[in-house]
Amino acid sequence: MVPCPWFTEVADYAKAHPDADLGLHLTLTAEWPTFRWGPVAPRALVPSLTGADGYFYPDSGEVAKHAKLDEVEIEIRAQIERAKAMGLTPSHLDAHMHVLYATPELFGVFLKVAREYKLPIRMARNDPLFQSKLAMMAPGDPVADAIFSPGADVPASGWKDYYVNLIKKLQPGVTEVFVHLAHDNDETEAVMVNHADWGAAWRQRDLQAISSPEFRKALDDSHVILIGWHEIKRLL
């Protein structure tokens, strides 16, 4: 997330590990109440992307309501260019809080920029959010068969079982299993205060689940072949 405070750490890692599979989570929202960020482009060029406080809007609906498409394009290009200037060569693009999938018009800007930079974007055939945009994709654009992540219906006690059972039931094809990894500590609790969904405890559960021996065994037993976005990027 290029606009965020710790992006510099990721950029340093990218320079030290040029083969790392690192995409850009293009960011037009800032959802945490006290940990905020705003545009990479000069604010004077993208005034429709920020609220009265000068930061990004907290949710995708506000972006869809207020953002001008030409300013969206300016900002996402600025994020890509900032990443490249700092030594990170993106493997793919997606959108924080799915904001660039919120409307066909926003998705059109997303597609245009991604194609110009010759970068794949995150899509999947099994999710209604992505299904509604498939008709806008060009022949040959890589699209995953499925995407999965636990929802609010998965109890905390069943987190590891969710991932293990998911792997055991995978169908042939390309599947993205997406996780939000962090330690539940003072820093993440301060950032994600009063936010149960995708908050600090949620991210700690994700980390523990996919680091568990049971999850690794499920991958082996199911003969899962692990790939990254670099492999998908080569399909372009």
C-alpha positions in Angstrom: 0.0 0.0 0.0 2.1 2.8 -1.4 0.4 5.7 0.5 1.0 4.1 3.9 3.7 5.0 6.4 5.6 1.7 6.3 5.8 1.4 2.6 9.4 2.4 2.8 10.2 -0.8 4.6 8.6 -2.9 1.9 10.6 -0.9 -0.7 13.8 -1.7 1.1 12.9 -5.3 1.2 12.1 -5.3 -2.5 15.5 -3.9 -3.4 17.2 -6.5 -1.3 15.0 -9.3 -2.8 14.4 -8.5 -6.4 12.7 -11.9 -7.0 10.1 -11.3 -4.3 6.5 -11.7 -5.4 5.2 -8.2 -4.4 2.0 -6.6 -5.8 0.5 -3.2 -5.2 -2.7 -3.0 -3.2 -3.8 0.2 -4.9 -5.2 2.4 -2.2 -8.0 5.0 -2.4 -9.5 4.5 1.1 -8.2 4.9 4.7 -10.5 2.9 7.0 -8.9 3.1 10.4 -10.3 6.0 12.6 -7.0 7.3 13.9 -4.3 5.8 11.6 -4.9 7.7 8.3 -3.2 8.3 4.9 -3.9 10.3 1.8 -2.9 10.6 -1.8 0.5 10.1 -3.3 -0.3 12.6 -6.1 -0.4 16.2 -5.0 -3.7 16.9 -3.3 -4.4 19.8 -5.6 -4.5 17.3 -8.6 -6.9 14.9 -6.9 -9.2 16.9 -4.6 -12.2 14.6 -5.2 -10.4 11.7 -3.5 -10.2 13.2 0.0 -12.7 14.2 2.6 -12.8 17.3 4.7 -9.9 16.1 6.8 -7.6 15.8 3.8 -7.3 12.1 4.0 -8.9 9.4 1.8 -12.5 8.5 2.5 -13.0 5.6 4.9 -15.0 3.3 2.6 -15.5 2.4 -1.1 -19.0 3.8 -1.2 -17.7 7.3 -0.5 -15.1 7.0 -3.2 -17.6 5.8 -5.7 -19.8 8.8 -4.8 -17.2 11.5 -4.9 -14.2 10.5 -6.9 -13.6 11.8 -10.4 -12.3 9.2 -12.8 -9.5 11.3 -14.2 -8.3 11.9 -10.6 -8.5 8.2 -9.8 -6.3 7.5 -12.8 -3.8 10.2 -11.7 -3.6 8.7 -8.2 -3.2 5.0 -9.1 -0.5 5.9 -11.7 1.3 8.0 -9.0 1.2 5.0 -6.7 2.7 2.7 -9.3 5.3 5.2 -10.3 6.3 5.9 -6.7 6.7 2.1 -6.1 8.9 1.7 -9.2 11.0 4.8 -8.3 11.7 3.2 -4.8 12.9 0.0 -6.4 9.8 -2.2 -6.3 8.8 -3.9 -9.6 5.2 -5.0 -9.1 4.1 -8.5 -9.8 0.4 -7.6 -10.0 -2.2 -5.1 -8.9 -5.3 -5.3 -6.8 -7.4 -2.7 -4.8 -7.6 -2.0 -1.1 -11.2 -2.7 0.1 -12.0 -3.6 -3.5 -12.6 0.0 -4.2 -11.6 -0.2 -7.9 -14.2 -3.0 -8.4 -16.9 -0.9 -6.9 -18.4 0.4 -10.2 -17.8 -0.5 -13.9 -16.4 3.0 -14.4 -13.8 2.6 -11.7 -12.9 -0.9 -12.9 -12.5 0.5 -16.4 -9.8 2.9 -15.2 -8.2 0.1 -13.3 -8.1 -2.1 -16.4 -6.7 0.7 -18.6 -3.8 1.4 -16.3 -3.0 -2.3 -15.6 -2.9 -3.0 -19.3 -0.6 -0.1 -20.0 1.8 -1.3 -17.3 1.4 -4.9 -18.5 0.4 -6.1 -15.0 -2.2 -8.7 -14.2 -5.0 -7.8 -11.8 -6.7 -9.8 -9.1 -9.8 -11.5 -10.5 -11.6 -14.8 -9.8 -14.5 -16.7 -11.4 -16.3 -17.8 -8.3 -16.9 -14.5 -6.5 -19.9 -12.3 -7.5 -17.8 -9.1 -7.1 -15.4 -10.3 -9.8 -18.0 -12.1 -11.9 -19.8 -8.9 -12.6 -16.6 -7.5 -14.2 -15.5 -10.5 -16.3 -17.2 -9.2 -19.4 -14.9 -6.3 -19.4 -11.8 -8.5 -19.5 -10.0 -9.1 -22.8 -9.5 -12.6 -24.2 -6.4 -14.1 -22.7 -6.4 -11.9 -19.5 -5.5 -14.3 -16.7 -8.3 -15.0 -14.3 -8.1 -17.3 -11.3 -10.7 -20.0 -11.0 -11.5 -19.3 -7.4 -10.7 -17.1 -4.4 -11.3 -17.8 -0.7 -10.9 -16.2 2.7 -12.8 -16.7 6.0 -15.7 -14.4 6.6 -17.4 -13.3 9.8 -19.3 -16.6 9.9 -16.2 -18.5 10.8 -15.7 -18.5 14.6 -12.3 -17.7 16.0 -12.0 -21.3 17.3 -12.5 -22.7 13.9 -10.0 -20.6 12.0 -7.4 -23.3 11.4 -10.0 -25.9 10.5 -11.4 -23.5 7.9 -8.1 -23.3 6.1 -7.2 -27.0 6.4 -10.6 -28.0 5.1 -10.4 -25.5 2.3 -7.2 -27.0 1.1 -8.5 -30.5 1.3 -11.5 -29.6 -0.8 -9.7 -27.6 -3.5 -10.7 -28.3 -7.1 -8.3 -28.5 -10.0 -7.3 -25.1 -11.3 -5.8 -21.9 -10.0 -7.1 -20.8 -6.6 -6.1 -17.8 -4.5 -6.3 -18.2 -0.7 -5.9 -14.7 0.7 -4.8 -13.9 4.2 -4.1 -10.9 6.3 -1.0 -11.4 8.4 0.1 -9.6 11.5 0.9 -10.0 15.1 -1.7 -9.0 17.6 0.4 -6.5 19.5 0.3 -2.9 20.8 1.0 -1.5 17.3 -1.7 -3.3 15.4 -4.2 -2.9 18.2 -3.6 0.8 18.1 -4.0 1.0 14.4 -7.1 -1.3 14.2 -8.9 -0.2 17.4 -12.5 -1.1 17.7 -12.4 -3.2 14.5 -13.2 -6.9 14.9 -13.3 -7.8 11.2 -9.8 -7.8 9.8 -8.5 -6.4 13.0 -5.4 -7.3 15.0 -6.8 -10.6 16.5 -8.1 -11.6 13.0 -4.7 -11.2 11.5 -3.0 -13.1 14.3 -5.4 -16.0 13.7 -4.5 -15.9 9.9 -0.8 -16.0 10.7 -1.1 -18.9 13.1 -3.4 -20.9 10.9 -1.3 -20.9 7.8 1.9 -21.3 9.8 0.5 -24.5 11.4 1.8 -28.0 10.7 -1.7 -29.1 10.0 -2.1 -26.5 7.2 1.3 -27.4 5.7 0.4 -31.1 5.8 -2.9 -30.4 4.0 -0.9 -28.7 1.2 1.4 -31.7 0.9 -1.4 -34.3 1.2 -3.5 -32.5 -1.5 -0.5 -32.2 -3.8 -1.0 -28.4 -4.1 1.4 -26.6 -6.3 2.3 -23.2 -4.8 2.7 -20.4 -7.4 2.9 -16.6 -7.2 1.9 -13.7 -9.3 5.2 -13.7 -11.2 4.0 -17.0 -12.8 0.7 -15.4 -13.7 2.3 -12.2 -15.0 4.3 -14.3 -17.5 1.0 -15.4 -19.1 0.6 -11.8 -20.3 
